[in-house]
Amino acid sequence: MAGSAFVFYRGTNHLFWKDFTGDSRLSQFSNDNTKVWLQGDLHAENYGAFTNDQDQVIYDLNDFDESVIEDYQYDIWRMAVSLVLVARQNSGFSQSKVNTILDAFSENYLDTMKNYRGNNQEVDKIYTRSNTYGRLDNFLADVENKESRVKMLDKWTNLVSNRRQFDLAYQKLEAASSSDRSAITQAMSGYGTTLSGKISYSSSYFYVKDIAKRILAGTGSLGTPRYYILIEGPSSSQNDDIILDVKLQGKPTAYYYWGYYQQQYFDSAFNNDAERHAIAYKALLTSVDDYLGWMNFNGGYYSVRERSPYKEGFDTTELNTLDRFTNLASQWGAILATDHARSDKDYDSSLISASVDKEIDIMTDGRHSEFRSLVRSIANSYADTVEDDYNTFKSSHLAASC
């Protein structure tokens, strides 16, 4: 986290929730019906390219470890702060240009919400190379053209006696202990009962070929137990194997800053946090990963999802002109609004009974300028706070290492 203020921000989601939970400014544009599924740790690196269950390369939110049902503005505010930090890190952006970027993000969020009011167009909306623009379409085209399942398998595995196994010489993998391998293998059939996509569990398809520990992954989740499981897949070919990403799930950060009754409601809504992860994933996205589910071993609940062969993040250092940045910020706003809108009663009315797109449009109708102003104020001032915290952390880190 000593690398930059933006990296520090990505690794300190707890500070954001500590500072903003219950913030009085939320009430300006919210009511009892504007709570929706949140990504919960939103920043510019938590969007990315990957495949859906139709084998389409899409661009969307890609991390649901911190997902919660809360006021929609938390996602907007956290993302907006990250935009300021990225702009400052890339340099060359005056305060006026930073404000233009923030306005592009927040205004397109509101406009997209307004467009979904009274219809269900958000339910099936996806973002691909065909309907994106401003370098995002080129990025997705490059991902489609350059990546493949075989290329991914060759990166993470070796062929030994014509059989794939994980390449433990790769710096992001370590050997799993024999006890972990045994526990995970035994948990596979239980995981099979949590599948809800087009693929049904079978011992041959989900035959475990190898297991490795996944290390050096993420920023905020460094140190969280995580494994890759190599399974046989649809045939005995060595080129269609599947890698499952298995990660221990705990309470989302926001939980620790809620009051007693809100925690009690949350605890009663979900059987475990890996289930909560899967529900949030399915609520916020559409045509989700067929391998999405969870398993229980070693006393913990682990989310399971496929490692997409087309998993790739947009390089934010390329956002070095105002046009590039505003174009992507606008699309980030639209994507977030789409995900929020479809995760309301459209997904599960027992969890969220309101039409959030309607409620947000009502709360902000005729007040877009005020909304943008509030987002700018919060994002710029809190980016200053993050930089101050980062400088303090960096000084302490350097002092400790001397």
Secondary structure, DSSP 8 states (H G I E B T S, - for coil): -TT-HHHHHHT-HHHHHHHHTT-GGGGGG--TT-EEEE-SS--GGGEEEEE-TTS-EEEEE---TT-EEEETHHHHHHHHHHHHHHHHHH----HHHHHHHHHHHHHHHHHHHHHHTTS-TTTT----TTT--TTHHHHHHHHHHH--HHHHHHHHEEESSS-EEE-TTSTTEEE--HHHHHHHHHHHHHHHTT--SS----TTTT-EEEEEEE-S--STTTTS-EEEEEE-TTSS-TTS-EEEEEEE----GGGGGS-HHHHHHHHHH-S-HHHHHHHHHHHHSSS--TT-EEEEETTEEEEEEE--TT-B---GGG--SHHHHHHHHHHHHHHHHHHHHHTSTTT-TTT--S-HHHHHHHHHTT-HHHHHHHHHHHHHHHHHHHHHHHHHHHHHHHHHH-
